[in-house]
Amino acid sequence: MRVDFYHLQASPVEMALPQLLARVLQAGHRAVVMAGSEDRVEALANHLWTYDPVTWLPHGTLKDGFAEDQPIWLTDRDENPNAARMLILTDGMTSSRLADFDRCLDVFDGNSLHATAAARERWSLAKAAGHELHYWQQTDAGWKEQGASG
């Protein structure tokens, strides 16, 4: 299992998430996005509808239903109802279902000392579990891989 840590510095998750999800869909994959609360899920879902008037990222939430038909499923639950192979964790979320996915992206706010410390702890736990790890840092030009383990 590969776990990629995405260290946000130049933009918040609301701005980075659409770019990451577009790449997931372009690669022909489905994704589950886990957020910290039901309100946060709805805020992210609303943002995905409005962030760019030209681009559309098909997605759904519990309120929308039809989880199995959604290429992108946003949730505050540890689940995989759309048979996704990609898990995106936001808001410091963790999952006990990593084995259900091929890859996990852990996206965290690098401008928060608390979020960064928590991400370091998740890195240590993932390393101890034997996962292949990659660390990406956001720059003004995009993402740059800064480290890997396993």
C-alpha positions in Angstrom: 0.0 0.0 0.0 1.3 3.4 -1.0 0.6 6.4 1.2 1.4 9.9 -0.1 1.6 12.8 2.3 0.7 16.2 0.7 2.0 19.1 2.8 -0.1 22.1 1.9 1.7 25.5 2.1 0.5 27.7 -0.7 -3.2 27.0 -0.7 -5.9 25.4 1.6 -7.3 22.0 1.0 -10.3 23.5 -0.8 -8.0 24.7 -3.6 -5.7 21.7 -3.7 -8.4 19.0 -3.6 -9.9 19.7 -7.0 -6.5 19.4 -8.7 -5.8 16.1 -7.0 -9.2 14.7 -7.8 -8.9 15.8 -11.5 -5.7 13.7 -11.6 -7.4 10.7 -10.0 -10.3 10.8 -12.6 -7.9 11.4 -15.5 -6.1 8.2 -14.4 -9.4 6.3 -14.6 -9.8 5.8 -10.8 -12.5 6.4 -8.3 -11.9 8.1 -5.0 -13.2 8.4 -1.5 -12.5 11.7 0.3 -12.8 11.6 4.1 -13.4 14.8 5.9 -13.7 15.7 9.6 -17.5 16.2 9.8 -20.7 16.1 7.9 -20.7 19.9 7.6 -17.1 19.8 6.2 -18.2 17.1 3.7 -21.0 19.4 2.5 -18.7 22.4 2.3 -16.2 20.5 0.2 -19.0 19.1 -2.0 -20.4 22.6 -2.6 -16.9 23.9 -3.4 -16.4 21.1 -6.0 -19.5 22.4 -7.7 -18.4 26.0 -7.8 -14.6 26.2 -7.8 -14.3 26.5 -11.6 -17.2 27.4 -14.0 -15.6 25.3 -16.8 -14.6 22.2 -15.0 -16.9 19.6 -13.5 -15.8 16.9 -11.0 -18.6 14.3 -10.7 -19.1 13.6 -7.0 -21.6 12.8 -4.3 -22.3 12.6 -0.6 -24.7 10.7 1.7 -27.3 13.4 1.0 -27.0 12.7 -2.8 -27.2 8.9 -2.5 -26.3 6.4 -5.2 -22.8 6.0 -3.7 -21.9 3.0 -5.9 -22.4 5.3 -9.0 -20.2 8.2 -7.8 -16.7 8.4 -9.2 -15.9 10.7 -6.1 -17.5 10.0 -2.8 -17.2 12.6 0.0 -17.8 11.3 3.5 -17.0 11.7 7.2 -17.3 7.9 7.7 -14.6 5.3 7.3 -16.2 3.6 4.2 -15.7 2.7 0.6 -19.2 2.5 -0.9 -18.1 3.3 -4.5 -15.4 0.6 -4.7 -12.7 3.3 -5.0 -9.0 2.4 -5.2 -7.9 5.8 -4.0 -8.5 7.3 -0.5 -7.9 10.9 0.2 -7.8 11.9 3.9 -8.3 15.5 4.9 -8.7 17.2 8.3 -6.4 14.8 10.0 -8.7 11.8 9.4 -7.4 8.3 9.6 -8.8 5.0 8.2 -8.8 1.5 9.4 -9.7 0.3 5.9 -6.4 1.1 4.0 -6.4 -2.4 2.7 -9.5 -1.6 0.7 -7.5 0.9 -1.4 -4.4 0.8 -3.6 -3.3 4.3 -2.6 -3.9 6.8 0.1 -3.3 10.6 -0.1 -3.0 12.3 3.3 -3.5 16.0 2.7 -2.6 18.3 5.6 -2.3 22.0 6.4 1.4 22.7 6.7 0.7 26.2 8.1 -0.7 24.6 11.2 1.8 23.3 13.8 -0.8 20.9 15.2 -1.8 19.5 11.8 1.9 19.1 10.9 2.7 17.3 14.1 -0.3 15.0 13.6 0.8 14.2 10.1 4.3 13.3 11.4 2.7 10.9 13.8 0.6 9.4 10.9 3.8 9.0 8.9 5.4 7.1 11.7 2.5 4.8 12.1 2.3 4.2 8.3 6.0 3.5 8.2 5.8 1.0 11.2 2.9 -0.7 9.3 5.3 -1.3 6.3 3.6 1.0 3.8 5.5 2.6 1.0 5.6 6.4 1.8 6.0 9.5 -0.2 6.2 13.1 1.0 5.1 15.9 -1.3 5.5 19.6 -0.5 3.4 22.3 -2.2 5.3 25.1 -3.9 4.2 28.0 -6.0 5.0 25.9 -9.0 3.1 22.8 -7.9 4.1 19.7 -6.0 7.7 18.5 -5.3 8.5 15.2 -3.9 10.8 15.8 -0.9 11.2 12.3 0.5 10.2 8.6 0.4 10.4 5.5 2.6 9.9 1.9 2.0 
